[in-house]
Amino acid sequence: MELYPRIKTINDGRNLLHEFDALIGHHSHCPQPVSFFSVDNVNKLIAYSLGNFCIGIENKMHKYGIVVKIKIGRNSEGKWLIGNVEWTFIGSRSLSEQEYTVEIVDDYNPN
């Protein structure tokens, strides 16, 4: 339930960007920042945590997440790179004891 990644997570992620073009994290149960870093003049992506997509817990703190859409393609030299990135907040809510819905939400407000 941490809204921001820990310093160690940020540093570990930045180090991993020397090997990977994008890192998608999880486990904090709430959305964390989506960030770009330049590594050797190439933009790379870290989404520290996408939060929850859909969870069967009736608690405001657990009902939010992020959906990320990443376009990838080759540049003029034929190297694969990340292009356009879109993201949006989502929220889940129960419709019944066995049914949940996931919807786009305008903002993230767990309070």
MARGULUM-224012 format. One record per residue: residue in three letters; z, x, y of N, C-alpha, C, O in turn. Coordinates in steps of 0.1 Angstrom, whole numbers, padded with zeros to 4 digits, always signed. Atoms other than C-alpha are relative to their C-alpha. Layout:
ALAZXYZXYZXYZXY/...
% end
This chain:
MET+0000+0008-0012+0000+0000+0000+0000+0009+0013+0008+0006+0022/GLU+0001-0009-0011-0010+0028+0024-0013-0003+0008-0023-0003+0002/LEU+0012+0003-0008-0034+0019+0053-0008+0013+0003-0020+0011+0005/TYR+0007-0013-0003-0043+0056+0058+0002+0010-0011+0012+0010-0017/PRO-0002-0010+0011-0050+0084+0033+0010+0011+0004+0011+0014+0016/ARG-0009-0011-0003-0025+0111+0030-0008+0013+0003-0020+0014+0000/ILE+0006-0013-0005-0033+0146+0045-0006+0007-0012-0017+0012-0011/LYS+0005-0007+0012-0037+0161+0010-0012-0007-0005-0022+0000-0010/THR+0012+0008+0005-0062+0133+0000-0012+0003+0009-0023+0005+0004/ILE+0011-0003-0010-0082+0140+0032-0005+0014-0003-0017+0016-0004/ASN+0004-0014+0003-0082+0178+0025-0007+0001-0013-0017+0008-0014/ASP+0007-0001+0014-0091+0174-0012-0014-0007+0001-0023-0001-0005/GLY+0013+0006-0001-0119+0150-0003-0010+0008+0008-0021+0009+0003/ARG+0009-0009-0007-0134+0173+0023-0004+0012-0008-0016+0016-0008/ASN+0004-0011+0009-0133+0201-0003-0010-0004-0010-0020+0003-0013/LEU+0009+0006+0010-0151+0179-0028-0014-0003+0005-0023-0003-0002/LEU+0013+0002-0006-0178+0172-0004-0010+0011+0000-0022+0010+0003/HIS+0009-0012+0002-0192+0207-0010-0007-0002-0013-0018+0005-0016/GLU+0007+0003+0013-0201+0194-0045-0007-0014-0001-0016-0015-0009/PHE+0004+0014+0001-0207+0157-0040-0005-0005+0014+0000-0001+0024/ASP+0004+0006-0013-0225+0136-0013+0008-0011+0005+0008-0014+0016/ALA-0008+0011-0004-0202+0107-0014+0012-0001-0010+0011+0002-0022/LEU-0012+0003+0008-0167+0099-0026+0005-0014+0003+0007-0018+0015/ILE-0005+0013-0001-0154+0064-0032+0014-0001-0007+0015+0002-0019/GLY-0014+0000+0006-0116+0061-0037+0005-0014-0003-0001-0024+0000/HIS-0006+0012+0003-0093+0035-0049+0015+0002-0001+0020+0013+0002/HIS-0014+0000+0004-0057+0027-0058+0010-0004+0011+0021-0008+0008/SER-0010+0003-0010-0040+0021-0024+0002-0015+0001+0011-0019+0008/HIS-0001+0015+0000-0046-0017-0029-0002-0006+0014+0000-0018+0016/CYS+0005+0005-0014-0057-0020+0008-0011+0009+0005-0011+0021+0001/PRO+0012-0008-0005-0088-0008+0026+0006+0012+0009+0015+0010+0016/GLN-0003-0012-0008-0086+0027+0041-0013+0004+0007-0024-0002+0004/PRO+0012-0004-0008-0111+0044+0065-0012+0004-0009-0011+0010-0020/VAL+0012-0005+0005-0147+0050+0057-0005+0010+0010-0007+0007+0022/SER+0002-0011-0010-0156+0084+0072-0012+0008-0004-0016+0009-0016/PHE+0010-0009+0003-0185+0107+0075+0004+0014+0005+0011+0016+0014/PHE-0002-0014-0004-0183+0145+0076-0013+0008-0002-0021+0005-0011/SER+0012-0009+0001-0210+0171+0082+0003+0012-0009+0013+0020-0005/VAL-0002-0012+0009-0212+0197+0054-0014+0007-0001-0024+0001-0006/ASP+0013-0007-0001-0240+0223+0059-0011-0008+0006-0022-0009+0001/ASN+0010+0009-0008-0257+0200+0084-0005-0012-0007-0015-0017-0004/VAL+0004+0012+0008-0258+0171+0059+0012-0009+0002+0024-0005-0001/ASN-0010+0010+0000-0238+0139+0065+0005-0004-0014-0004-0007-0022/LYS-0005+0004+0013-0215+0131+0036+0011-0011+0003+0017-0011+0014/LEU-0009+0012-0002-0193+0100+0031+0012+0001-0009+0012+0005-0021/ILE-0013+0003+0008-0157+0094+0020+0004-0014+0004+0007-0017+0016/ALA-0006+0013-0001-0145+0059+0015+0013+0002-0007+0013+0001-0020/TYR-0013-0004+0007-0108+0067+0008+0005-0011-0009+0010-0007-0020/SER-0004+0011+0009-0100+0033-0007-0007-0013+0004-0007-0016+0016/LEU+0006+0013-0003-0120+0001-0009+0010-0012-0001+0006-0023+0001/GLY-0010+0011+0001-0088-0019-0015-0002-0008-0012-0007-0002-0023/ASN+0002+0009+0011-0089-0048-0038-0012-0009+0001-0015-0014+0012/PHE+0011+0009+0000-0120-0068-0047+0005-0014-0002+0002-0023+0005/CYS-0005+0013+0004-0103-0097-0064+0012+0003-0008+0011+0009-0019/ILE-0012-0003+0007-0067-0097-0076+0008-0013-0002+0008-0021+0008/GLY-0008+0013+0003-0046-0125-0092+0014+0000+0005+0023-0005-0002/ILE-0013-0001-0006-0016-0118-0070+0000-0008+0013-0008-0004+0022/GLU-0001+0008-0012-0007-0143-0043+0009+0007+0010+0020+0004+0012/ASN-0007-0008-0010+0003-0118-0017-0010+0004+0011-0020+0010+0007/LYS+0010-0003-0011-0014-0113+0017-0004+0015+0000-0015+0018+0003/MET+0002-0015+0000-0011-0075+0013-0011+0004-0011-0017+0014-0010/HIS+0009-0004+0011-0033-0076-0019-0013-0007+0001-0022-0004-0008/LYS+0012+0009+0000-0060-0100-0009-0013+0006+0007-0023-0001+0008/TYR+0011-0006-0008-0083-0076+0011-0006+0012-0007+0000+0019-0014/GLY+0008-0011+0005-0110-0051+0003-0011+0003+0009-0013-0004+0019/ILE+0012-0004-0007-0142-0035+0015-0011+0000-0011-0009+0005-0022/VAL+0012-0002+0007-0177-0038+0001-0009+0010+0007-0011+0008+0019/VAL+0008-0010-0006-0199-0008+0008-0014+0000-0006-0015+0000-0018/LYS+0014-0001+0004-0237-0006+0006-0005+0013+0005-0006+0015+0017/ILE+0005-0013-0004-0252+0029+0006-0014+0001-0004-0018-0001-0016/LYS+0014-0003+0004-0289+0036+0008-0001+0015-0001+0004+0023+0007/ILE+0003-0014+0002-0300+0069-0006-0015+0002-0002-0022-0007-0006/GLY+0014-0003+0001-0334+0085-0005-0003+0015+0002+0006+0023+0006/ARG+0004-0014-0002-0353+0118-0002-0004+0002+0014-0010-0006+0021/ASN+0005-0004-0013-0358+0136+0030-0014+0006-0001-0020+0006-0012/SER+0013-0006+0000-0390+0154+0040-0002+0012-0009-0013+0015-0013/GLU+0000-0011+0009-0381+0183+0018+0003-0004-0015+0003+0004-0024/GLY-0002+0005+0013-0375+0161-0012+0014+0000-0005+0017-0004-0017/LYS-0014+0000+0004-0337+0164-0012+0006-0014+0002+0003-0021+0011/TRP-0006+0013+0000-0317+0133-0020+0012+0000+0010+0020+0009+0010/LEU-0011+0001-0010-0294+0122+0009+0004-0014+0002-0003-0023-0001/ILE-0005+0014-0004-0273+0093+0021-0007-0004+0012-0008+0004+0022/GLY+0006+0006-0012-0291+0071+0045+0010-0010+0007+0021-0007+0010/ASN-0008+0010-0006-0278+0039+0060+0012-0005-0008+0010-0006-0020/VAL-0012+0004+0006-0243+0028+0052+0005-0013+0007+0006-0013+0019/GLU-0005+0012-0006-0231-0008+0057+0013-0003-0008+0014-0001-0020/TRP-0012+0005+0007-0196-0021+0050+0005-0012+0007+0003-0014+0019/THR-0006+0012-0006-0177-0053+0055+0013-0002-0007+0015+0001-0019/PHE-0013+0004+0006-0142-0066+0049-0002-0012-0009-0010-0021-0005/ILE+0000+0012+0008-0137-0091+0021+0014-0004-0003+0024+0004-0002/GLY-0013+0005+0003-0108-0113+0012-0002-0009-0012-0012-0016-0014/SER+0001+0009+0011-0100-0131-0020+0012-0010+0001+0022-0008+0008/ARG-0011+0010+0000-0080-0163-0024-0002-0009-0013-0013-0010-0018/SER+0001+0008+0012-0072-0186-0053-0005-0014+0004-0001-0020+0014/LEU+0004+0014-0001-0089-0219-0058+0008-0009-0009+0010-0021-0007/SER-0008+0007+0010-0068-0228-0088+0007+0011-0007+0006+0023-0004/GLU-0007-0010+0007-0046-0210-0113-0010+0010-0007-0006+0021-0010/GLN+0009-0008+0008-0077-0196-0131-0013+0003+0008-0022+0009+0003/GLU+0012-0002-0008-0102-0195-0102+0003+0007+0013+0012+0003+0020/TYR-0001-0007-0013-0106-0171-0073-0013+0001+0007-0024+0000+0000/THR+0013-0002-0007-0132-0167-0046+0001+0012+0009+0012+0016+0013/VAL+0000-0012-0008-0142-0136-0027-0010-0004+0012-0021-0008+0010/GLU+0008+0004-0012-0155-0141+0009+0000+0011+0010+0010+0020+0010/ILE+0000-0009-0011-0165-0120+0038+0010-0005+0011+0010-0016+0014/VAL-0010+0003-0011-0137-0119+0065-0004+0007+0012-0009+0018+0012/ASP+0003-0006-0013-0140-0111+0102+0008+0012+0003+0004+0021+0010/ASP-0009-0011-0003-0111-0088+0103+0010+0002-0012+0012-0007-0020/TYR-0011-0004+0010-0084-0071+0082+0013-0002+0006+0017+0006+0015/ASN-0013+0002-0006-0050-0085+0090+0009-0004-0011+0011-0016-0014/PRO-0009+0003+0012-0025-0083+0061+0013-0006+0004+0021-0011-0004/ASN-0013+0006-0005+0004-0096+0083-0001-0015+0001+0009-0021+0004/
% end
